[in-house]
Amino acid sequence: MSLINTTIKPFKANAYHNGKFVEVSEQTVAGKWSVFVFYPADFTFVCPTELEDLADHYAEFQKLGVEVYSVSTDTHFAHKAWHDTSDAIKKVNYPMIGDPTHLLSRNFDVLIEEEGVALRGTFVINPAGEIKVLEIHDNGIGRDASELLRKVKAAQYIASHPGEVCPAKWEEGAKTLTPSLDLVGKI
């Protein structure tokens, strides 16, 4: 069963954020747009390039009212150590959630059970706690924060413009479509 349009399950987890350890839960994300970005592990190879890319685009997400959460099966202590030692991760200003119990990874169906790590999973969650975008792929393939930003803008647009849809390669300000019988066979 797809997780699209399902509500995120209750959780509590510790995160490293702005030099502090904080608790994050489904209550923390309620009422605002959120992005959860799962990755396999700290101190690895593709992961820091992705988290740095997200950090480089973080201000743009914030302008849209979106909080970004990175999640791995490491602890929040490991996140702090990584943040303190990696030039790429020092740029991260969004919460880095630890999931050592694998609850979140299982809730979002990204856990590789036999390895104890998460797949690269990206989830856009609306203010009602519903998953509106999800992408899960092989751990050898890095993601692009600018494409995620485009998807967030599209999800926010259709949320505020009922009856409209965003076509392929839609960018903010571009024409949308209004599905109707008149469009059938004309696109």
C-alpha positions, 0 to 999 in steps of 0.5 A: 500500500502506498503511503501517499495521502496517509497521515504520519504515525505518532513518534518521538525521537531525539535530534541534534539541532543548532548545537542542542539536543531536542525532541521531535514528534508528530506534534512538532511537525503538525500545522506546517509543511515538513520534509523528511529526508532519510539517509543510510548513515553518518560518516559515509559518502553520498549522504554528506553531499545530500545533506550539504545540498539541503543546507545550501537550499535551506533558506529557500525551504524556510521562506516557503514555511517548510522545515527540513528533517534529516533522519538516519538510524544513527543516534543524535550523539553521532549526528553531533559528532558528525556535525563537529567534524565534517565541513559539509555537515557543519553547514546543516542548520535543520534538525538531524533526527536519530532513529536508533530504534528504527521506529521512524524508518519502519513508519515510513517504510524505508528500513533495510532490516538486514542492514539496520539502515534506511534507504534514501527516502524523501517525504513531503508532509502537509500541515495536516500531517499527510504525506503528499510526495514520496521518493525512495530509491537505491542508496547509491543514488544521491538526491537534488535539493533543487528538485525537491524544492520544486516538488514542495512548491508544486504540492503547496500550489495544488493545496491552495488551488483545488482543481488544478494540477501541475504538469511535468517540469512545472516551475513556480509561476508556470501554467497549470492544468484544470482537468476536465472533459475538454482536455481529454485527448488534447494534451 
